[in-house]
Amino acid sequence: MKTIISHFLFFLISFHLIAQDSTITTKTLDKKPHYATVELKYHRDGFPSNGSNLDDFLTSAKANALEMRFGISTYGKRAWQKTWKFPTYGIGFYQTDWEATQYLGNPSAIFVFFNAPLIGAQKKFSFNYDIGIGVAYNFLAYDPETNPENDLIGSDVNVYLNFRGELNYELSNRLNADFGIGWTHFSNGRTRTPNIGVNMIGLDLGMKYHFRPSKKELYTSENFKPELLSPETGDFSPFWEYSSTVSGGWRTSSNDINSETIYRVGSLAFEANRHYGNIGKYGIGFDIFYDSGLVEEFPEGTSNSEFIYTGINFGHQLKIQKFTFITQLGVYLQDKPEKGKIYTRFALRYDIVKNLYIRGGLKTLNGFAADFIEWGVGYSIFGKGYTTQIQQFR
């Protein structure tokens, strides 16, 4: 508990200084103000059964955690904010205090989040969804000598994922309270084995504080929440986007958790997606994969061509400004026993300029088991119907 308190005292002081700075008048008063928030959450989670050596211990153990967030409330300054019902986004810090310390440690995480209403936008009561993605560290990883019981995770640094739904209530002009239920996951994408991953399901309680808006002299009221704007978005004309992405990465052995052998992996993806609106697109893709780790399935002297396999995927891509959340379900076209029949891809894309983007994500095997993390760069060509209107959503 001392670890949590020390981390959060530092974080609270940092946010206090940031918040003070956000009220200082800037030189360009013609720009719209920013509306900053800070939030503290308490989590109470449990570990569901996952078939590991620690099942008997973890299913009766509890996980406490505190979370601090610094966010920006949107109000329609750009068209995408109106489309997503004026969400809040920002950065956060997560600190655990688990009963499983002797096996898993007390990890921390730094993450970005996106919180938006599903029902009751800008009302006293609302139901929101919340997504957090980041990096977790200070895990007590598997070690065959010092920590052999931990067959869940083999690395000190892992990916942090959190998905939750929450009820939000406006207590006053400055305070909001929320109550949520969610799922938290830690994994390394098989960059180190073992990698069953740590999963938690539980409840959380939060309190959010709204700071004074920056450029306060532009307003006559004591309103600490933004006055909503309604930018013109115009009529949307659907259009096609054709893209190609080259990615690379690495993974460890599928069969030996004590092996330190690193295998190169990569993919080349060709996709055609139909933009149906300002928030998303759906489409089909063709994947060419390379996995040198498949050598474990073949006798010595096997040709490198055995490491190449292909698949067809169908997916949806959710657009939030320059970011795109990609979900795809694919079917393999060759029989690779380790890979199974189907695969999925969960990725995040960032548009650098109109045609060029970078992408990172997780490709799975045999359904939803982690295969490898891939990092890539891609190029898009837009079909007839693309207009400059899309720029206001970037």
C-alpha positions as CSV (number, residue, x, y, z in Angstrom):
1,M,0.0,0.0,0.0
2,K,2.9,2.3,0.6
3,T,3.9,1.9,-3.0
4,I,0.5,3.1,-4.2
5,I,0.5,6.1,-1.8
6,S,4.0,7.2,-2.9
7,H,3.2,6.9,-6.6
8,F,0.0,8.8,-6.3
9,L,1.3,11.6,-4.2
10,F,3.9,12.2,-6.9
11,F,1.2,12.0,-9.6
12,L,-1.2,14.3,-7.8
13,I,1.4,16.9,-7.3
14,S,2.3,16.7,-11.0
15,F,-1.3,17.0,-12.1
16,H,-1.8,19.9,-9.7
17,L,1.0,21.8,-11.5
18,I,-0.4,20.9,-14.9
19,A,-3.9,22.1,-13.9
20,Q,-2.5,25.4,-12.6
21,D,-0.7,25.9,-15.9
22,S,-3.9,25.2,-17.8
23,T,-5.6,28.3,-16.3
24,I,-2.9,30.6,-17.5
25,T,-3.9,32.8,-20.4
26,T,-1.9,32.1,-23.6
27,K,-0.9,34.5,-26.2
28,T,-3.4,33.4,-28.8
29,L,-6.8,34.2,-27.2
30,D,-8.6,33.7,-30.5
31,K,-8.2,29.9,-30.0
32,K,-10.9,28.0,-28.1
33,P,-10.1,27.1,-24.4
34,H,-9.3,23.7,-23.1
35,Y,-11.3,21.9,-20.4
36,A,-9.1,19.7,-18.2
37,T,-10.2,17.1,-15.7
38,V,-8.5,14.9,-13.1
39,E,-10.0,11.6,-11.8
40,L,-9.1,9.1,-9.1
41,K,-10.5,5.5,-9.4
42,Y,-10.4,2.6,-7.1
43,H,-10.5,-1.0,-8.6
44,R,-11.6,-4.2,-6.9
45,D,-11.0,-7.1,-9.2
46,G,-10.8,-10.9,-9.2
47,F,-8.8,-13.4,-11.3
48,P,-11.0,-15.7,-13.4
49,S,-9.8,-19.3,-14.0
50,N,-7.4,-19.7,-16.9
51,G,-5.9,-23.2,-16.6
52,S,-2.6,-22.1,-15.1
53,N,-0.6,-23.5,-12.2
54,L,-1.8,-20.6,-10.1
55,D,-5.5,-21.2,-10.6
56,D,-6.2,-22.5,-7.1
57,F,-4.5,-19.5,-5.6
58,L,-5.7,-16.7,-7.9
59,T,-9.4,-17.6,-8.0
60,S,-9.5,-16.9,-4.3
61,A,-7.2,-13.9,-4.4
62,K,-8.2,-10.2,-4.9
63,A,-6.6,-7.4,-6.8
64,N,-6.8,-3.8,-5.5
65,A,-5.7,-0.9,-7.6
66,L,-5.7,2.8,-7.8
67,E,-5.8,4.8,-11.0
68,M,-5.2,8.5,-11.7
69,R,-6.2,10.2,-14.9
70,F,-5.7,13.6,-16.5
71,G,-8.2,14.2,-19.3
72,I,-9.4,16.8,-21.8
73,S,-13.2,17.2,-22.3
74,T,-14.2,17.8,-25.9
75,Y,-17.0,20.1,-27.0
76,G,-17.2,20.2,-30.8
77,K,-14.1,22.2,-31.7
78,R,-13.6,19.6,-34.4
79,A,-16.3,17.6,-36.2
80,W,-15.1,14.2,-35.0
81,Q,-15.9,15.3,-31.4
82,K,-19.5,15.9,-32.2
83,T,-19.7,12.6,-34.0
84,W,-18.5,10.7,-30.9
85,K,-20.8,12.6,-28.6
86,F,-18.2,14.8,-27.1
87,P,-15.8,12.3,-25.5
88,T,-13.0,12.7,-22.9
89,Y,-9.5,11.5,-23.7
90,G,-6.1,11.7,-21.9
91,I,-3.4,9.8,-20.0
92,G,-3.5,7.8,-16.8
93,F,-1.5,5.9,-14.3
94,Y,-2.5,2.5,-12.8
95,Q,-1.0,1.0,-9.6
96,T,-1.8,-2.5,-8.3
97,D,-1.8,-3.9,-4.8
98,W,-2.4,-7.6,-5.5
99,E,-2.6,-10.5,-3.1
100,A,-0.6,-12.4,-5.7
101,T,2.5,-10.2,-5.1
102,Q,4.8,-13.2,-4.4
103,Y,4.1,-14.6,-7.9
104,L,3.2,-11.6,-10.1
105,G,4.7,-8.6,-8.3
106,N,2.8,-5.2,-8.0
107,P,2.9,-3.9,-11.5
108,S,2.2,-0.3,-12.6
109,A,0.9,1.0,-15.9
110,I,0.9,4.2,-17.9
111,F,-1.9,4.4,-20.5
112,V,-4.0,6.5,-22.8
113,F,-7.8,6.4,-22.6
114,F,-10.9,7.3,-24.5
115,N,-14.2,7.7,-22.7
116,A,-17.5,8.5,-24.5
117,P,-21.2,8.2,-23.7
118,L,-23.5,5.5,-25.2
119,I,-26.6,6.8,-23.5
120,G,-27.4,10.2,-22.0
121,A,-24.7,12.4,-23.5
122,Q,-24.3,15.7,-21.6
123,K,-27.0,14.6,-19.1
124,K,-26.8,14.3,-15.3
125,F,-26.9,10.5,-15.7
126,S,-25.0,8.8,-18.6
127,F,-23.8,5.4,-19.5
128,N,-20.3,5.5,-20.9
129,Y,-17.8,3.1,-22.5
130,D,-14.1,3.4,-21.7
131,I,-11.0,2.0,-23.4
132,G,-7.5,2.1,-22.0
133,I,-4.3,1.0,-23.8
134,G,-0.8,1.3,-22.4
135,V,2.4,-0.2,-21.0
136,A,2.7,-2.1,-17.7
137,Y,6.0,-2.7,-15.9
138,N,7.4,-4.1,-12.6
139,F,5.9,-7.6,-13.2
140,L,7.6,-10.5,-11.4
141,A,8.1,-12.6,-14.5
142,Y,8.4,-16.4,-14.8
143,D,11.8,-17.8,-13.9
144,P,12.5,-21.5,-13.8
145,E,14.5,-21.2,-10.6
146,T,13.2,-18.2,-8.6
147,N,9.5,-18.1,-9.8
148,P,8.6,-21.4,-11.5
149,E,4.9,-21.2,-10.3
150,N,4.2,-18.2,-12.5
151,D,3.3,-19.8,-15.8
152,L,1.1,-16.8,-16.8
153,I,3.6,-14.2,-18.0
154,G,7.2,-14.3,-18.9
155,S,8.2,-10.7,-19.1
156,D,8.7,-7.7,-16.8
157,V,7.1,-5.3,-19.2
158,N,3.8,-6.0,-20.9
159,V,0.9,-4.5,-22.7
160,Y,-2.0,-3.1,-20.6
161,L,-5.6,-3.3,-21.9
162,N,-8.8,-2.2,-20.1
163,F,-12.4,-2.2,-21.3
164,R,-15.3,-1.1,-19.1
165,G,-18.8,0.3,-19.0
166,E,-19.7,2.8,-16.4
167,L,-22.6,4.8,-15.0
168,N,-21.7,8.5,-14.7
169,Y,-23.5,11.0,-12.4
170,E,-23.0,14.8,-12.2
171,L,-22.8,15.7,-8.6
172,S,-22.1,19.4,-9.2
173,N,-20.7,21.8,-11.7
174,R,-17.2,20.6,-10.8
175,L,-17.6,17.0,-9.6
176,N,-18.7,13.7,-11.3
177,A,-18.9,10.3,-9.8
178,D,-18.8,7.0,-11.7
179,F,-19.4,3.3,-11.1
180,G,-18.1,0.8,-13.6
181,I,-17.5,-2.9,-14.4
182,G,-14.7,-4.0,-16.6
183,W,-12.0,-6.3,-17.9
184,T,-8.3,-5.8,-17.5
185,H,-5.6,-7.7,-19.4
186,F,-1.8,-7.9,-19.3
187,S,0.1,-9.7,-22.1
188,N,3.4,-9.5,-24.0
189,G,2.1,-10.9,-27.3
190,R,4.4,-13.9,-27.1
191,T,7.6,-11.8,-27.2
192,R,8.4,-13.9,-24.2
193,T,6.9,-17.2,-23.0
194,P,4.9,-18.2,-21.0
195,N,2.2,-15.8,-22.2
196,I,-1.2,-17.0,-21.0
197,G,-1.6,-13.5,-19.7
198,V,-3.1,-12.0,-16.6
199,N,-6.8,-11.3,-16.7
200,M,-9.0,-9.6,-14.2
201,I,-12.7,-8.8,-14.0
202,G,-14.2,-6.4,-11.4
203,L,-15.7,-3.2,-10.3
204,D,-14.4,0.3,-9.9
205,L,-15.5,3.6,-8.3
206,G,-14.3,7.0,-9.5
207,M,-14.5,10.7,-8.7
208,K,-13.7,13.3,-11.4
209,Y,-12.9,17.0,-10.9
210,H,-13.3,19.7,-13.5
211,F,-10.8,22.5,-13.5
212,R,-11.5,26.1,-14.6
213,P,-11.3,26.4,-18.4
214,S,-8.2,28.0,-19.9
215,K,-8.7,31.6,-21.1
216,K,-11.3,32.1,-18.4
217,E,-11.7,35.8,-19.4
218,L,-13.4,34.7,-22.6
219,Y,-16.4,33.6,-20.5
220,T,-18.8,35.4,-18.2
221,S,-20.2,32.4,-16.3
222,E,-18.7,30.1,-13.8
223,N,-19.3,27.1,-16.0
224,F,-16.5,24.6,-15.6
225,K,-17.8,22.3,-18.3
226,P,-17.7,23.3,-22.0
227,E,-20.5,24.9,-23.9
228,L,-21.1,22.5,-26.8
229,L,-20.5,23.6,-30.4
230,S,-22.2,22.0,-33.4
231,P,-19.8,22.2,-36.4
232,E,-21.2,21.6,-39.8
233,T,-20.2,18.2,-41.1
234,G,-22.0,18.2,-44.5
235,D,-23.3,15.2,-46.4
236,F,-21.0,12.2,-46.4
237,S,-20.3,10.3,-49.7
238,P,-19.1,6.7,-49.2
239,F,-15.8,5.9,-50.9
240,W,-13.2,3.1,-51.1
241,E,-9.7,3.0,-49.6
242,Y,-7.0,0.6,-50.9
243,S,-4.0,0.1,-48.7
244,S,-1.0,-2.1,-48.2
245,T,0.9,-2.6,-44.9
246,V,4.3,-4.2,-44.3
247,S,5.0,-5.3,-40.7
248,G,7.6,-7.1,-38.7
249,G,8.2,-8.4,-35.2
250,W,9.5,-11.4,-33.2
251,R,8.3,-14.2,-31.0
252,T,9.6,-17.0,-28.8
253,S,9.1,-20.7,-28.8
254,S,5.7,-22.3,-28.8
255,N,6.8,-25.5,-27.1
256,D,9.6,-24.6,-24.6
257,I,8.9,-21.8,-22.1
258,N,12.6,-21.9,-21.1
259,S,13.9,-21.4,-24.6
260,E,15.6,-18.0,-25.3
261,T,15.5,-18.5,-29.1
262,I,14.0,-15.5,-30.9
263,Y,12.1,-16.1,-34.2
264,R,11.5,-13.4,-36.8
265,V,7.9,-12.9,-38.0
266,G,6.3,-10.5,-40.5
267,S,3.3,-9.8,-42.7
268,L,2.3,-8.1,-45.9
269,A,-1.4,-7.0,-45.9
270,F,-3.5,-5.8,-48.8
271,E,-6.9,-4.4,-47.9
272,A,-9.9,-2.8,-49.6
273,N,-12.2,-0.8,-47.2
274,R,-15.4,1.0,-47.8
275,H,-15.8,4.2,-45.7
276,Y,-19.5,4.2,-44.8
277,G,-19.4,7.3,-42.6
278,N,-17.1,9.6,-40.7
279,I,-16.7,7.1,-37.9
280,G,-15.7,3.9,-39.7
281,K,-15.1,1.6,-42.6
282,Y,-15.5,-2.2,-43.3
283,G,-13.6,-4.3,-45.8
284,I,-11.7,-7.4,-46.9
285,G,-8.0,-8.1,-46.9
286,F,-5.4,-10.6,-48.1
287,D,-2.5,-11.4,-45.7
288,I,0.9,-13.0,-46.4
289,F,2.6,-14.1,-43.2
290,Y,6.2,-15.2,-42.5
291,D,7.1,-17.0,-39.3
292,S,10.5,-18.6,-38.9
293,G,9.3,-20.2,-35.6
294,L,7.5,-22.8,-37.7
295,V,10.8,-24.5,-37.9
296,E,9.8,-26.3,-34.7
297,E,7.1,-28.1,-36.7
298,F,9.4,-29.3,-39.5
299,P,12.5,-31.5,-39.8
300,E,15.8,-30.0,-40.3
301,G,16.5,-28.8,-43.9
302,T,13.0,-27.7,-44.6
303,S,12.7,-25.0,-47.2
304,N,12.0,-21.4,-46.0
305,S,8.8,-21.5,-48.1
306,E,7.3,-23.6,-45.4
307,F,7.5,-20.6,-43.1
308,I,5.1,-18.6,-45.4
309,Y,1.4,-18.9,-45.2
310,T,-1.6,-16.8,-46.2
311,G,-5.1,-15.8,-45.2
312,I,-8.2,-13.8,-46.0
313,N,-9.6,-11.4,-43.4
314,F,-12.9,-9.5,-43.0
315,G,-12.9,-6.5,-40.7
316,H,-14.1,-3.2,-39.4
317,Q,-12.1,-0.1,-38.6
318,L,-13.3,2.5,-36.2
319,K,-12.0,6.1,-36.8
320,I,-11.3,8.7,-34.1
321,Q,-9.5,11.7,-35.6
322,K,-6.1,10.4,-36.9
323,F,-6.4,7.1,-35.0
324,T,-8.1,4.0,-36.3
325,F,-9.0,0.9,-34.2
326,I,-8.8,-2.2,-36.4
327,T,-10.5,-5.5,-35.7
328,Q,-10.3,-8.4,-38.2
329,L,-11.3,-12.0,-38.4
330,G,-9.4,-14.2,-40.8
331,V,-9.2,-17.7,-42.3
332,Y,-6.0,-19.4,-43.1
333,L,-5.6,-20.7,-46.7
334,Q,-2.9,-23.3,-45.8
335,D,-2.9,-26.0,-43.2
336,K,-0.4,-25.1,-40.4
337,P,-1.2,-27.2,-37.3
338,E,0.2,-24.7,-34.8
339,K,-1.8,-21.8,-36.3
340,G,-5.2,-23.5,-36.3
341,K,-8.0,-22.5,-38.8
342,I,-8.8,-18.9,-38.0
343,Y,-6.9,-15.8,-36.7
344,T,-7.8,-12.3,-35.5
345,R,-6.0,-9.0,-35.6
346,F,-6.4,-6.1,-33.2
347,A,-4.4,-3.1,-34.2
348,L,-4.1,0.7,-33.8
349,R,-3.3,2.8,-36.9
350,Y,-2.1,6.4,-36.9
351,D,-2.3,8.6,-40.1
352,I,0.9,10.6,-40.4
353,V,-0.4,12.3,-43.6
354,K,-3.2,11.7,-46.0
355,N,-1.7,8.5,-47.6
356,L,0.9,7.4,-45.1
357,Y,0.3,5.7,-41.8
358,I,2.0,3.5,-39.1
359,R,0.3,0.5,-37.5
360,G,0.9,-1.7,-34.5
361,G,-1.2,-4.6,-33.2
362,L,-1.6,-8.2,-32.1
363,K,-2.1,-11.1,-34.5
364,T,-3.5,-14.2,-32.9
365,L,-3.5,-17.9,-33.8
366,N,-6.1,-20.6,-33.5
367,G,-8.7,-18.2,-32.5
368,F,-7.7,-15.7,-29.8
369,A,-4.3,-17.0,-28.5
370,A,-1.5,-14.5,-29.0
371,D,0.7,-15.3,-31.9
372,F,2.9,-12.2,-32.2
373,I,2.9,-8.4,-32.1
374,E,3.5,-6.7,-35.4
375,W,4.8,-3.2,-36.1
376,G,4.4,-1.7,-39.6
377,V,4.0,1.1,-42.0
378,G,1.4,1.5,-44.8
379,Y,0.3,3.5,-47.8
380,S,-3.3,4.2,-48.9
381,I,-4.9,5.2,-52.2
382,F,-8.4,6.6,-52.0
383,G,-11.1,5.9,-54.6
384,K,-13.6,8.2,-56.2
385,G,-15.7,10.1,-53.7
386,Y,-12.9,11.0,-51.3
387,T,-13.2,14.7,-50.5
388,T,-11.4,17.2,-48.3
389,Q,-14.3,17.0,-46.0
390,I,-12.6,14.1,-44.3
391,Q,-9.9,16.4,-43.1
392,Q,-12.1,18.0,-40.5
393,F,-12.2,14.5,-38.8
394,R,-8.5,14.4,-38.5
